Amino acid sequence: MEEKLLCSHCRERVPYETFSKETTEVIKGIEVTYTENYGVCKICGHRIFVPEFEDDNMERLDEAYWREAKKRKGVSNNETI
């Protein structure tokens, strides 16, 4: 059975597809690129909130930020800032 989530545009539970894309954000003046996972409603094509993806995306964004921040300060990945 196909998983369904609430689409805020359709206002009903709908099937959705999942995608990944490279996303760039600026955090504290540092440009960070990470892989973002997201869902798209199969009915209307709008993005749909997928709870499991939110935590994973935030973790990848956080890791990318700290990796870039360490690189700028000349600190190895094993050291803390």
C-alpha positions in Angstrom: 0.0 0.0 0.0 1.3 3.4 -1.0 2.1 5.8 1.9 0.0 9.0 2.1 0.5 12.3 3.8 -1.5 15.5 4.2 -1.0 17.9 1.3 -1.5 21.5 2.4 -2.6 22.4 -1.1 -5.0 19.6 -1.8 -6.2 19.5 1.8 -6.3 15.7 1.9 -4.1 12.7 2.4 -2.3 12.0 -0.9 0.4 9.7 -2.3 3.7 11.4 -2.9 7.1 10.9 -4.6 10.4 11.6 -2.9 13.3 13.5 -4.4 16.8 14.7 -3.5 18.6 17.9 -4.5 21.7 19.9 -3.7 20.6 22.9 -1.6 22.7 25.9 -0.6 21.9 28.0 2.5 23.8 30.7 4.3 24.3 30.2 8.1 26.1 32.8 10.2 27.6 34.2 7.0 28.9 30.8 5.8 27.5 29.4 2.5 26.7 25.7 3.0 25.6 23.1 0.5 23.9 19.8 1.5 21.6 17.2 0.0 18.0 17.9 0.9 15.3 15.2 0.6 11.7 16.3 0.0 8.3 15.0 -1.1 6.1 16.1 -3.9 2.3 15.5 -4.0 1.4 13.1 -6.8 -2.0 14.9 -7.3 -1.1 18.6 -7.5 2.8 18.6 -7.7 3.4 20.9 -4.7 6.0 20.1 -2.1 4.7 18.1 0.8 6.0 18.0 4.4 7.6 14.6 5.1 8.3 14.5 8.9 11.2 11.9 8.6 13.0 14.0 6.1 13.0 17.2 8.3 15.3 15.7 11.0 17.6 14.1 8.4 17.8 17.3 6.4 18.6 19.4 9.5 21.4 16.9 10.5 23.0 17.0 7.1 22.8 20.8 7.1 24.4 21.0 10.6 27.2 18.6 9.6 27.9 20.6 6.4 27.9 23.8 8.4 30.4 22.6 11.0 32.6 21.0 8.3 32.8 24.3 6.4 33.3 26.3 9.6 36.2 24.1 10.7 37.7 24.3 7.2 37.6 28.1 7.4 39.3 28.1 10.8 42.0 25.6 9.7 40.7 22.9 12.2 40.7 19.2 11.3 37.4 17.3 11.3 38.4 15.5 14.5 39.0 18.7 16.4 36.4 20.9 18.0 36.1 24.6 17.4 
